[in-house]
Amino acid sequence: MDINEFIMSNEMLIRVVFFFGMLGIMALWEIVAPRRALTVSKSVRWINNLGLVFFNSLLLRLLFPAAAVGMAAFANEQGWDSLIIMRSRSGCQLWSRLSPWISSSTCSM
């Protein structure tokens, strides 16, 4: 098994280990060398912060795939196709305006 196969088959485990490893390092750092006096207890603050992390991760996993599928469906309804747009003259002019470093010979028909 090469390194790519190992990473792909253990991707979730690698993410979790890095997340909790960095969390542990940061927690230890905060205990050893606090930057300011506490106004709220660490347990309340950490529970709130970890709750936000898990909520954001869940929301990200749910919304981004739906947004990509929704945009693809919308583009399909509009008859948009990136290859057709890029090969048309107006698409070429638009691309040239968006990317000025592209020479006009790239867009010649």
Secondary structure, DSSP 8 states (H G I E B T S, - for coil): --HHHHHHHTHHHHHHHHHHHHHHHHHHHHHHS-SS--SS-HHHHHHHHHHHHHHHHHHHHHHHHHHHHHHHHHHHHHT--HHHHHHSHHHHHHHHHH-TTS-GGGG--
